[in-house]
Amino acid sequence: QVQLAESGGGLVQPGGSLRLSCAASGSMFRIYVGWYRQAPGNQRELVALIRSAGSTTYADSVKGRFTISRDNAKNTVYLQMNSLKPEDTAVYYCGAGMTGAPIKFWGQGTQVTVSS
């Protein structure tokens, strides 16, 4: 069982930056972690994902602006978000699963609002 806790959300102006953190309660060995977001009226969508070996995947809408990274010693995954746009406004969730299996664990979410 893995418990996830997100932090780092908030209100930021367009063009600004935020760094989200996803802290896991247990070992992240063979665990992949993804950041997802859900805006009102929209489905939850993948933003970025990092696999246990370190390879990454990004949604086209965030490529070049967001960076996902992991610190296995701290059992934490980060999402550095730069050049934020109003359309990035959403609740951001981290989700995790065992390599080769679907997402099984979710955090409670953290609100990101990009507005002037």
LINCORCOR-V821759 format. One record per pair of residues at least 24 apart in sequence whose C-alpha atoms are under 7 Angstrom apart, sorted by sequence separation. I is the first residue (numbers start at 1). J is the second residue. D is the distance in whole Angstrom. If there is no record, write none. Layout:
BEGIN
i: {I,I}
j: {J,J}
d: {D,D}
END
This chain:
BEGIN
i: {2,89,89,88,86,85,86,84,28,28,27,39,24,39,23,24,38,39,23,37,38,22,23,37,38,21,22,37,21,22,36,37,21,35,36,20,21,35,36,19,20,35,19,20,34,35,19,33,34,18,19,33,34,18,33,17,18,32,33,17,31,32,16,17,31,32,16,17,31,32,15,16,30,31,14,15,30,14,15,14,14,22,6,14,6,9,10,11,12,13,14,3,4,5,6,9,10,11,12,13,14,2,4,5,6,7,9,10,11,12,13,6}
j: {26,113,114,114,114,114,115,114,72,75,75,89,75,90,75,76,90,91,76,90,91,76,77,91,92,76,77,92,77,78,92,93,78,92,93,78,79,93,94,78,79,94,79,80,94,95,80,94,95,80,81,95,96,81,96,81,82,96,97,82,96,97,82,83,97,98,83,84,98,99,83,84,98,99,83,84,99,84,85,85,86,94,94,114,107,110,111,112,113,114,115,105,106,107,108,111,112,113,114,115,116,105,107,108,109,110,112,113,114,115,116,110}
d: {6,5,5,7,5,6,6,7,7,6,6,7,5,4,6,6,5,6,4,6,5,5,7,5,7,7,5,4,6,6,6,6,5,7,5,6,7,6,6,7,5,5,6,6,6,6,4,7,5,6,6,6,6,5,4,5,7,6,7,4,7,6,6,6,6,6,5,6,5,6,4,5,6,6,7,5,6,5,6,5,6,6,7,6,6,5,6,6,6,5,6,7,6,5,7,5,5,5,5,5,7,7,5,7,6,6,5,6,6,6,5,6}
END
